[in-house]
Amino acid sequence: MDNRYYRHNRRKYSLKVHIVLVTKYRKQLLQGSIADDVKQKILDIANTRGYEIIAMETDKDHIHFLLSYDA
């Protein structure tokens, strides 16, 4: 895990968020290339917003990732 802290003026912080996205009715839709496409789209959005994805995992019915960002 990344233990880097952001520093501004008199503040020192490390903001991390764990996000879980689940398919409706837990249908097993995230298989094969669909899971890869969803991962790539999340990475693209994170890069444009300046977020860092520390970890990302998918299963057949959910995807979760750990996101670090600067406030």
N, C-alpha and C positions, 0 to 999 in steps of 0.2 A: 504494500500500500504506500502511496505517496505521502510523505510527512512534510512536504514543503508548505511554508506559511507565506501568505501575502502580507506585505507591510505597507502601510500608509500612515503618515503623520504619527499619531500615537496609538495606532491600531495594529494588531497582529492577529490574523485569522486564517482559517482553512475551512472553506465551505464545500460540503459534499452532500449529494442527494442520491438516494436509492429509489429508482422509479421502476414500477412493474406495470406493464401493459398486458391486459388479458383480452382474449377474443370473446365475443358475445356467446353466451351459453357454453363457454369453454370448448368450443368446436376446435378440432385439431387441424387448423389451417396452415400453420407455420412449418411447412415441410419443404425440403429441397431448396429450389432456387427462390421460392417466396421468402424464406427466412433470410437468405443472403441479400435479397433486394431490400427488405425492411431494414436490415442492419446497415446497408450502404446508405440508405436514405437518412437514417438517424445520424450516421457519421457526417454526412454532408451538412445537415442542419446544425450539428454541434460545431463544425468547423467554421461555418459562416457566422455563427453567434459568438465564437471565441471560447467555447466550452471545451473541456478535456474529458474524454470518456476513459475512465480507468479500467473498467471491466464491462463486458457485455456477453450475455448468454441467452440462447433461445431454447425453448422446448416446443412441443407440438401445439400447445395452446397458450403460451405466454412468452414474453420477452422481458428481461430485466437488465438494467445497466446502472452502474455507479458513475455519477457525473460530478466533476469538480469545476467550480467556476469562481471568478473574481467579481466581487460586488461592485 
